[in-house]
Amino acid sequence: MGEFSRKVGEKGEKLVCELLSIMGWYHFQKDESISCHHTKKHKRSGAKKERTTHGIDIFFSSRSQLQDFTLENVILSVKYTNSAYPANPTSKFKEHFRDLAETVECFMKSDLRTQNNEDYEMSGINGANDTGVLFWLSNHKDSEQDIVSKVANINLDKTLNFSTIHVVDNSRAAFIYNSISYIRNNFNEYDYYFHYAFSSSNYKDPDIDKYGSILPVEYLTSNIIPFRLIDKSNQKVSFCLASRDEFSEETINRLLYLVSDVSLDFTGDFVFLFPDYDVIKHEHILKRAKRLKNDKRKSLNITVKSYNNDFRNLINE
């Protein structure tokens, strides 16, 4: 049984590593070990001895594109099971969450963090975020895939010491994978990049780009992933938004408002990707939204597609 569990765990790490590569997270480190600085507090339930170390499944670090002069240290924990998610996931989720939160707490005092931050000292960075990411994934295709919604409002132990932890379940991993894969497979004549939204948090740093090849960690739990598509032949730019929410009049109007606010300075060509867009059911809604959005400054070229793989999507081409 232990050998089977180990194989399942290795399969989960391999799967997550492949997903990270698609996200542009190439230079990550695997299977790091750090010392535990709170041996009694972090003692495992039922264990006879105090804790001495924490294992980090995957560690990734890069310059933040959403915060000025900031290094983003990401500590990833991969929990992968061959079984369905539990019908009542609270207990197991709290167990996984606590394990990662305690690892993040000790990472903040670790040699790994010190050495990594020193490597960036000469690049103008003056601060660092230590962010946890819990990938809780199941190989069971027929079970509930959106487990995060079931644990979103639970009360966490207030003694846990961490800043931010993102949780990625099957549903969210599928959204990230499907939207990026759709662009890679259907926009071959374009170079694609992740769009980095500018705000009061990231306008001073001259080394922050407007777009790039690395998906920001903050986008892992966003219901929208923004892309820039640049035509290889003429450098014409299209702005693309992939939405985790299903197509509706409300969602398309909200996204049209969003793109007109952030992108009309560089393009009037927009692509919207939804999980369920269907020409027969939704075209009349899209036409109405386009008509009401008529922009006097420039003509808008709007394309809507479904990023989910289904032969019936051919009708949308």
C-alpha positions as CSV (number, residue, x, y, z in Angstrom):
1,M,0.0,0.0,0.0
2,G,2.9,2.4,0.8
3,E,4.5,1.7,-2.5
4,F,1.3,2.4,-4.4
5,S,0.8,5.7,-2.5
6,R,4.4,6.7,-3.4
7,K,3.8,6.0,-7.1
8,V,0.6,8.0,-7.0
9,G,2.4,10.9,-5.3
10,E,5.2,10.8,-7.9
11,K,2.6,10.8,-10.7
12,G,1.0,13.9,-9.1
13,E,4.4,15.8,-8.9
14,K,5.1,14.9,-12.6
15,L,1.6,16.2,-13.6
16,V,2.1,19.5,-11.7
17,C,5.6,20.0,-13.1
18,E,4.2,19.7,-16.7
19,L,1.5,22.2,-15.8
20,L,4.1,24.6,-14.4
21,S,6.0,24.4,-17.6
22,I,2.9,25.4,-19.6
23,M,2.6,28.3,-17.2
24,G,6.2,29.4,-18.0
25,W,7.5,28.3,-14.6
26,Y,10.6,26.5,-15.9
27,H,13.4,26.9,-13.5
28,F,11.8,25.4,-10.4
29,Q,13.5,23.2,-7.8
30,K,12.1,19.8,-6.6
31,D,12.2,18.0,-3.3
32,E,13.9,20.5,-1.1
33,S,14.2,20.0,2.6
34,I,14.4,22.8,5.2
35,S,14.8,22.7,9.0
36,C,11.8,23.1,11.3
37,H,12.2,26.1,13.5
38,H,9.1,25.3,15.6
39,T,9.7,21.6,16.5
40,K,7.0,21.4,19.2
41,K,4.4,23.5,17.5
42,H,4.8,21.7,14.2
43,K,4.9,18.2,15.7
44,R,2.9,15.8,13.5
45,S,-0.4,14.6,15.1
46,G,0.3,11.2,16.7
47,A,4.0,11.4,16.3
48,K,6.3,10.5,19.2
49,K,9.1,12.8,18.2
50,E,9.2,16.5,17.6
51,R,9.4,17.6,14.0
52,T,12.9,18.4,12.6
53,T,12.4,19.1,8.9
54,H,9.8,20.1,6.3
55,G,9.8,18.9,2.7
56,I,9.1,21.3,-0.1
57,D,7.7,19.4,-3.2
58,I,8.5,22.3,-5.6
59,F,10.0,25.7,-5.1
60,F,9.8,28.5,-7.7
61,S,11.1,32.0,-7.5
62,S,10.9,35.0,-9.9
63,R,10.6,38.7,-10.0
64,S,7.0,39.8,-9.4
65,Q,5.4,41.5,-12.4
66,L,2.5,42.8,-10.3
67,Q,4.5,44.4,-7.4
68,D,7.3,46.9,-7.6
69,F,10.9,45.7,-6.7
70,T,9.5,42.4,-5.2
71,L,10.7,38.8,-5.4
72,E,8.0,36.1,-5.5
73,N,9.0,33.0,-3.6
74,V,6.5,30.2,-4.2
75,I,6.4,27.1,-2.0
76,L,4.3,24.4,-3.7
77,S,2.7,21.4,-2.0
78,V,1.3,18.6,-4.2
79,K,-1.4,16.4,-2.8
80,Y,-2.5,13.9,-5.5
81,T,-4.9,11.0,-4.9
82,N,-6.2,8.2,-7.1
83,S,-9.5,8.3,-5.3
84,A,-12.4,10.8,-5.5
85,Y,-12.3,13.9,-3.4
86,P,-13.9,13.3,0.0
87,A,-17.7,14.0,0.2
88,N,-16.9,16.0,3.2
89,P,-13.5,17.5,2.5
90,T,-13.0,19.8,5.5
91,S,-10.9,17.6,7.6
92,K,-8.5,16.5,4.9
93,F,-8.3,20.0,3.5
94,K,-7.3,21.4,6.9
95,E,-4.6,18.7,7.2
96,H,-3.1,19.6,3.8
97,F,-3.4,23.3,4.5
98,R,-1.8,23.1,7.9
99,D,1.1,21.1,6.5
100,L,1.8,23.8,3.9
101,A,1.3,26.7,6.2
102,E,3.8,25.3,8.7
103,T,6.3,24.7,5.8
104,V,5.9,28.3,4.7
105,E,6.4,29.6,8.3
106,C,9.7,27.7,8.5
107,F,10.7,28.7,5.0
108,M,10.7,32.3,6.1
109,K,13.7,31.5,8.4
110,S,15.4,29.0,6.1
111,D,18.8,28.9,4.4
112,L,17.0,28.3,1.1
113,R,15.2,31.6,1.4
114,T,18.3,33.5,2.5
115,Q,20.4,32.1,-0.4
116,N,17.7,32.6,-3.0
117,N,17.1,36.2,-1.9
118,E,20.8,36.9,-2.0
119,D,20.9,35.7,-5.6
120,Y,18.6,38.6,-6.5
121,E,20.3,41.3,-4.4
122,M,21.9,43.1,-7.3
123,S,18.7,43.3,-9.4
124,G,17.1,46.2,-7.5
125,I,14.7,44.0,-5.5
126,N,14.1,45.2,-2.0
127,G,11.3,42.9,-0.7
128,A,10.0,39.4,-1.0
129,N,6.7,37.6,-0.8
130,D,6.6,34.0,0.5
131,T,3.5,32.5,-1.0
132,G,2.2,29.0,-0.6
133,V,0.4,27.0,-3.4
134,L,-1.5,23.9,-2.5
135,F,-2.2,21.6,-5.5
136,W,-4.9,19.3,-4.3
137,L,-5.7,17.1,-7.3
138,S,-7.6,13.9,-7.9
139,N,-7.2,11.3,-10.6
140,H,-10.9,10.4,-10.2
141,K,-12.6,11.9,-13.3
142,D,-16.2,11.2,-12.2
143,S,-16.1,12.9,-8.8
144,E,-16.8,16.5,-7.9
145,Q,-14.0,18.6,-9.5
146,D,-14.5,21.9,-7.8
147,I,-13.6,21.1,-4.2
148,V,-12.4,24.6,-3.3
149,S,-15.9,25.9,-3.3
150,K,-16.8,23.4,-0.5
151,V,-14.0,24.6,1.8
152,A,-13.9,28.3,0.9
153,N,-15.7,29.4,4.1
154,I,-14.2,27.1,6.7
155,N,-12.5,28.6,9.8
156,L,-8.8,28.1,9.8
157,D,-6.6,27.7,12.8
158,K,-5.6,31.3,13.8
159,T,-2.2,30.1,15.1
160,L,-1.1,29.4,11.6
161,N,1.5,31.9,10.4
162,F,1.5,32.6,6.7
163,S,0.8,35.5,4.3
164,T,-1.0,34.0,1.3
165,I,-1.8,30.4,0.2
166,H,-3.5,29.7,-3.1
167,V,-5.4,26.4,-3.5
168,V,-5.7,24.7,-6.9
169,D,-8.1,21.8,-7.4
170,N,-9.1,19.8,-10.5
171,S,-11.5,22.5,-11.7
172,R,-9.0,25.3,-11.5
173,A,-6.1,23.3,-12.9
174,A,-8.4,22.3,-15.8
175,F,-9.2,26.0,-16.5
176,I,-5.5,27.0,-16.5
177,Y,-4.5,24.1,-18.7
178,N,-7.4,24.3,-21.2
179,S,-7.2,28.0,-21.8
180,I,-3.5,28.0,-22.3
181,S,-3.6,24.9,-24.5
182,Y,-6.4,26.3,-26.6
183,I,-4.3,29.4,-27.4
184,R,-1.2,27.3,-28.1
185,N,-3.1,25.0,-30.5
186,N,-5.3,27.5,-32.2
187,F,-3.3,30.6,-32.6
188,N,-0.2,29.2,-34.2
189,E,0.4,32.3,-36.2
190,Y,0.7,34.4,-33.0
191,D,3.2,34.6,-30.2
192,Y,1.2,34.5,-26.9
193,Y,2.1,36.2,-23.6
194,F,0.4,36.7,-20.3
195,H,-0.8,40.3,-19.8
196,Y,0.3,42.0,-16.6
197,A,-2.2,44.5,-15.4
198,F,-0.8,47.8,-14.2
199,S,-1.9,49.3,-10.9
200,S,-0.6,51.4,-8.1
201,S,1.4,48.5,-6.9
202,N,3.6,48.0,-10.0
203,Y,4.2,51.2,-11.9
204,K,7.5,52.4,-10.5
205,D,9.7,49.3,-11.3
206,P,11.4,49.8,-14.7
207,D,12.1,46.1,-14.9
208,I,8.4,45.2,-14.9
209,D,7.0,44.4,-18.3
210,K,3.5,44.9,-19.7
211,Y,3.4,41.2,-20.7
212,G,5.6,38.1,-20.5
213,S,5.9,34.4,-20.6
214,I,5.4,33.7,-16.8
215,L,2.0,33.3,-15.3
216,P,1.9,35.4,-12.1
217,V,1.1,33.4,-9.0
218,E,-1.8,35.7,-8.3
219,Y,-3.5,34.5,-11.5
220,L,-3.7,30.9,-10.2
221,T,-6.9,31.6,-8.4
222,S,-8.3,34.2,-10.7
223,N,-11.4,33.5,-12.8
224,I,-9.9,35.4,-15.7
225,I,-6.5,34.9,-17.4
226,P,-5.5,37.8,-19.7
227,F,-3.3,37.2,-22.7
228,R,-1.6,39.3,-25.4
229,L,-1.5,37.7,-28.9
230,I,1.0,39.2,-31.2
231,D,0.8,38.3,-34.9
232,K,4.2,37.0,-36.1
233,S,3.9,38.4,-39.5
234,N,2.8,42.0,-38.8
235,Q,3.1,42.4,-35.0
236,K,-0.6,43.3,-34.7
237,V,-1.8,42.8,-31.2
238,S,-5.0,41.1,-30.0
239,F,-6.1,41.1,-26.3
240,C,-7.5,37.9,-25.1
241,L,-9.4,37.0,-21.9
242,A,-10.1,33.4,-20.9
243,S,-13.0,33.2,-18.4
244,R,-13.7,30.4,-16.0
245,D,-17.3,31.6,-15.7
246,E,-19.8,30.3,-18.2
247,F,-21.0,32.5,-21.0
248,S,-23.9,34.8,-20.2
249,E,-25.1,38.3,-21.0
250,E,-23.7,39.5,-17.7
251,T,-20.2,37.9,-18.2
252,I,-19.7,39.1,-21.7
253,N,-20.8,42.7,-20.8
254,R,-18.4,42.6,-17.8
255,L,-15.5,41.5,-19.9
256,L,-16.2,44.0,-22.7
257,Y,-16.2,46.7,-20.0
258,L,-12.9,45.4,-18.7
259,V,-11.0,45.2,-22.0
260,S,-12.2,48.6,-23.1
261,D,-10.8,50.0,-19.8
262,V,-7.4,48.4,-20.0
263,S,-6.5,47.8,-23.6
264,L,-7.9,50.3,-26.1
265,D,-4.6,52.1,-26.0
266,F,-2.9,49.2,-27.8
267,T,-5.6,47.3,-29.7
268,G,-9.2,47.1,-30.7
269,D,-9.0,43.3,-31.5
270,F,-10.4,41.2,-28.7
271,V,-10.7,37.4,-28.2
272,F,-12.9,36.0,-25.4
273,L,-12.7,32.3,-24.4
274,F,-15.4,30.6,-22.4
275,P,-15.8,27.0,-21.3
276,D,-19.2,26.7,-22.9
277,Y,-19.7,29.2,-25.7
278,D,-22.1,27.9,-28.4
279,V,-23.0,29.9,-31.5
280,I,-26.5,28.5,-31.7
281,K,-27.4,29.3,-28.1
282,H,-25.4,32.4,-27.5
283,E,-24.9,34.3,-30.8
284,H,-27.9,36.6,-30.2
285,I,-26.6,37.6,-26.8
286,L,-23.2,38.4,-28.3
287,K,-24.6,40.5,-31.1
288,R,-26.6,42.5,-28.6
289,A,-23.6,43.1,-26.4
290,K,-21.5,44.2,-29.4
291,R,-24.2,46.6,-30.5
292,L,-24.5,48.2,-27.0
293,K,-20.7,48.4,-26.7
294,N,-20.3,50.3,-29.9
295,D,-17.1,52.4,-29.3
296,K,-16.9,55.8,-31.0
297,R,-13.1,56.0,-30.7
298,K,-12.4,52.9,-32.9
299,S,-14.1,49.9,-34.3
300,L,-13.9,46.8,-32.1
301,N,-13.2,43.4,-33.6
302,I,-14.6,40.9,-31.2
303,T,-14.2,37.1,-31.4
304,V,-15.7,34.6,-28.9
305,K,-14.7,30.9,-28.7
306,S,-15.0,27.9,-26.4
307,Y,-11.7,26.6,-25.0
308,N,-13.1,23.2,-24.1
309,N,-12.3,20.3,-26.4
310,D,-15.4,19.1,-28.2
311,F,-16.0,18.2,-31.8
312,R,-19.2,20.3,-31.7
313,N,-17.0,23.4,-31.3
314,L,-16.2,23.2,-35.0
315,I,-19.5,25.0,-35.6
316,N,-17.8,28.0,-33.9
317,E,-15.0,28.2,-36.4
